[in-house]
């Protein structure tokens, strides 16, 4: 197996690409009892238009299919549910769908082999009928309505609507009541056969394993599949400008919540790790817990807790989001904007830069204390064609000067948006 490692934190990952294209990543953690496995397919909510590898047929699917498939994969022809089977073994199992991938996972201290057998069985043997698909529409419909009434989710979706006009990132992962009603077994099987091929999948396992022995066990459970070729995904053309600068809605909240964002129109994929690190340093300097601005807003009573912030990106989108709760969202956003503009005009404060840098490096290192964090991180990064160790290994290459350039490139007022959910009047 190919070995990649981080000399700085003394961690190794063993990687094997099988003949059928499946990518397997094993990260040994000798001194832990917990074992974690996650099997993901590069199929998310944004993959709604593609050309099938063998037939070259162009397919346009309803919104929400990736999420619908995730729900249906557990059901077996004999009436059992694999999630229940795993839980009965004392195994903590789950699944999730994101914009760019779907994943099936479990964590345990015992019965790992039985769990692996069950996981690999249900992921490789879908069972869709007219009856069970119709039944699932009602369940997912209730989930969609629940999220429609969730202020935090609507805040996020409205922020994406402000940033993007046509990009499928703005589509709700679960779809809509109308879109899921168009889903049938034929669509599900077509998407399963296209995207759940080993060549489009990655499995990450973390725990006290001997990599070569574990690899042989995984191979034993794999169904033979011939190579199908590449999936051609069709996306909308790149949008250089934001869709709208602001969106405000009223919902059942006691205090207004806000989400401001910056659309990253450059989105250079070649230096994505380095850029990601620089942006996280900037966000910590701008409004992190130890920043001067957060202290000021806290003392003025404008912020009770530190805002959340994140940089979301893949080949089709990239944006920064900052969110929080405040009685005066526009005032807080104004202060954050002013601070960002001031940071762009002057050289970054060396002391603040180093403090934010050390804090962020510590956060990266702490991730490696948890088998769950490690496995999920390696899977998500692999979908972006990133080696997770690069965040540690490239960290020292992110200089104050480089960070200043990224600040000027990404934090532009013309690419700024604001989403607010305020109490019903």
N, C-alpha and C positions, 0 to 999 in steps of 0.2 A: 504494500500500500504506500501511496505517496504520503510523506510526512511534512506538515508545515508546523512551524512553532514560533512562539514569541519568547525571545531570549530574556526580555525584560521581566516577564511575569512567570517564566518557567512553565508554560503550558504548551501542550502539543495537540494537534488534530491529525487523524489518519484519514486519508481520502482515497476512495476507490470509485472509478467510473466503470460500471459493468458493461458487458457487450450490448445489452439491451438499452443502454443509455442512462440507467438509473445512477444518480450521484449519491454516494453514501459517505457521510462524515461521522467519525467516531472520536469523541473527546474523552479520554480516560481521566477519571477522578478517583484514584486509588483509596483515598481516606474518607469516602462517603458511603453511606448505606443506601441513599436514594438513587434510583435509576429513572431516567427520563428518555422517552423516545417521541419524536415528532416527524410525521411523514407529510410532506407538502407537495402540492402541485402548483405549477405556475399558471394559475387560472383564477382571476379575481373579477370583481365587478366591472372593471374597465374593458374586459375582453369580450365585448358583445358583437364583434364583427370579425370574421376570420375566413381563411380559405383552408378547407380540409386537405390534409397532406396527400392522401391517395387519390381521391376523386377530383381534386382541384375545384370543388364546388365552393362558391362563396356563400357563407352562411351569416345571416343577421338574426341574432337571438333576442328574446324579450329581456328587459332589465330584471335582474335578480336571479338569473339561472344558477350562477356559481354558488350563491347562498342556498338556493333551493336544493341543489345537488348535495351540499354538505348535510342538510337536514335528512335527506332520504337515504344516505349511505349506510346508516346503522340498521335499517330494517332488513330482516332475513326472510327467505321464502317459507321457512317453517313457523313463522309468526313470532320468533324471538327478536329481541333488540340487542345488538352488540354492546351498546352503552350499558345496559342492565347486566349483561354477562360479565363485563369488565368490573363493574361496581361490586358485583357479588363476590368477586375474587379479592376484594379489598383494594382494588386499583382505582386511582383517581383519573378518570378519562374525560376527554372533552374534544371539541372541534371548534374552528372559527373560520370566518371568511374575511379577507381584507380587499383592498382595491386591486392588489396584484397577485394574491395567492390564497389558497385554501389549505388548511392544515388539520390533521388528525393526530391526537397525542394522548399519552398517559404517563403518569408518574407513580412509582411504587417502591417498596422496599423488599417485597416478596412476590412470588408468582410472575416474575418478569417473562419467562419463556411462554407461559400460558397466555399472558397478555399480548406478547408479540405475535403469537399464532393467531389470536382473535383479531388483532388490528390488521394484520396482513391479509387475513381471510376476508373481512368485510370490505376493505378498501379495494380489493381486487375482484369482488363479486357483487356488482350492483343488482338491485331487484326493484324494478319500477313497473307498476301496473296502473291502468286507468283509475282503479279504485283507490289505491294508496296515494296516488298523486293528487286526486281530488280532495282526499282527506287532509293532506298536508297544506293545501291552499288555505283552508280555514285556519289552521294553526299559525301559518306564517302571516296570514291576514291580520290576526290578532296582534302579532308582534309588530307589524308595520304601524297599526293604530296606536300601539303603546309608544313607539318612537315618535309618532306624529305629535303626541302629547308631552314629549320629553323636552323641556326647555334647553337643556345642554346640547342635545342632538340637533335641535332646530337651529340653535346658535351656530353650530359648526357647519351644517348644510347651507345656511344662508351666507356664511363667510365664503364657502366654495362657490356659491352662486354669484357672489360679487366678483370673484377672481376670474371665473371661467364662463365663457358663453356656450361653447359646444363640447368641451372636453368631458368625456364620460366620468371623470373623477367627481363631478358634481351630482352624479346619479346616486341615489340611496342604494347602499349595498344590498338591501333586501328587496329592492324594486318598489313597485306600487301595487295596490290592489288590482288595478287594470292590467298591469304587465304580467303579474304572476298567473292571472287567469288564462293567459295564452300558452302557458307551459303545459306540455304533455309528455308522456313517456318517450316518444320519438325524439323530441328535442333533448331530453335528458341523456338518452343513450348516445345521441350524436355528439354531445359535448363531452360525455364521459369517455367515449372511444377516442376522441381527439386529444383531450387535455390530460386524461389520467393514464397516459402511456408512460412507461418508465423513463423514456428519454426526456419527458417534460416534468420529472419529479425529483425531489431530493429528500433523503431520509437522514436525520441527525439523531445520534444517540449519545447520551452523556451519563457517566457513572463509573463504577468499579468494574471495568471490562478489560479483557484481553482482546485487542482489536481484531486480530486474525480469526480467532475462534468465533467471535460475534459475527464477523462478516460471513463466515460459512453458514451460520444459523440463518441469517437473513436470506442468503442465496437459496437455502433449502425451501423456504416458504414462498419464493417468487414463482409466479406463473410464467411459462415461456411465452414471449411475445416477439414478433419480428419487428425490425426497424421500420418506422413509418415515415421518416423524413421530418423536415422542419414544418412547424405551424406558422403560416403567414398571418400575422395579426394586422388588422386595418384600423388605424386610429385617425382622428381628425387632425387637420393641419395645425401647426404651432400657432398659438395666439399670443401676439406680442403685447397686447394691452389688457387691462382689467376690464371686466364686463360692466361693473358699476361700482361706485365708490362707497356706497352705504346701503344698509338694509336694516330697518327697525320694525320689530313686531311686538305685539302685546300677548302675554301668556300668564298662566297662574304662577307667578313668582312673587316673593315678598320684597326682594331687592333686585335692582337691575343687574344683569350680567352682560359682559361685553367680550368680543373677540376681534382684535385688530390683526391685520396681516399684511405681509409684503409678498407680492408675487415675484418669484425669481425668474425673470424672462431669459436670463443668460443660460442657466442650467447646463453648465459644462460637465459632461459625464466623465471626462478624462481625469479630473482632479476631485471627484466627488467626496472622497473620504477627507481629504485635506480641507476642502471647503466646508464640509459638515462640522468638522472640529472648530474651525474659525468662527462659524456662525453661532455655535453653542457657547464659545468664549464670549462673543459679543453680547449675546442674550443675558448671560450671567453678569456681565459688566453693566448692562443697561438696566435690568430690572430684577436681577437675582437677589437672593436673601441678604447678601452682604453689600449690595449696591447702595450708593448714597440716595438714589431716587426712591428706592423702595422704603428706606428709612424715613425719608421726607413725607412720602404719601401715607405711610403708616401713622406717623406722628400727627398728621393733619386729619386723620380719621377717614381718608379717602379709600384706603385699602386695609382690610383686616388681616388677610393672609396674602402670602406671596403669590403673584399670578403664575399660572402654568404657561409654559412656552415650549415650542417644538419646531423642528424643521422637517417637513415631509417632502420626500422626493422619490422619483424614479425616472425612467427615460421620457415619460409623457407629461410630467408635471413637477413643479417644485415651488414651495411656498413656506413662509414663516408664519406661525400663529402665536399670538399672546392673548391669554384670556384670564378673566377674573370677575370678582363681584364687587360692586361699588354703587353708592347712591348717586354718583355723578360720573357716568362712563365717559362723557365727552371731555370732561376736565382731566381725567386720568390719561386718556389717549393723547390729549394735547400735550401733557407733561412728558409722556414717553416719546412722542414725536420730537418735541423740542430737544430732549436729551440726545436722541439719535442724531439730529442735525448738528448739535454742538460737538458730539464725538467725531463727526465727519470732518468738521472744520479744523479741529486741533489734532495734534499727535496724541495717540492713546496714552493715557497715564500708565507708566511702566509698573507702578505698584499695584494698581487695580488689575492690569492685564495679568501679572504674575499670580495674583490671588485667585482670579477667576480660572486661570490655567491649571493651577495646582488642584483646585476644587474639582474641576472637570476630570482631570487625570485620575483622581481618587475615585470618582464615580465609575469610571471605566473599569478600574481594577476590581472594585467591589462586585461588579457584575459576575466575576469569575468565582464567587463564593457559592453560587446557586446553580445546580444542574439544570433547572428549568430556565433560568435566565440565559445560560450559555447556549442551550439547544435552540431556544426560540430566536436568539440573536443570530446564530449561525445560519438558521433557515432563512430568516428575513433578509439578511445580507446576501445570501447566495442567490436569492431571487433578483437582486440588484447587481449580481456578478461582483460582489465585494468579498474579500477575505476579511473576516471579523478582526483578526489579529492586526490588520493594518491600522486600526484606530489607536492601538498601543504603539506599534512600530513607527508610524509616521507622525506621532504626536509632536516630537521635538522639531519637526520641519516647519511647524506652523509658527512663524515669527510674528512679532508685533507689526512689522511693516506689511506682511502678507494679510494679516487680519484687518488692518486699516483699509487695504485695497478692497477686500471683500465687503466691508462695511459700506464703502462708497458705491460699490457695484450693485448691491442687493437692496439696501435700505433707502429706496428712492420714494419720495412723496407721491410721484405720479403712479407708482405701483402699489400704493397703500389702500387698504379697504377697512371697513368697520361694520361689524354685525352687532346688533344690540337686541336683547330680549328684556322688555320692561314690564312692570306689573300692569294688569288690565286696568283701564281707566273706568 
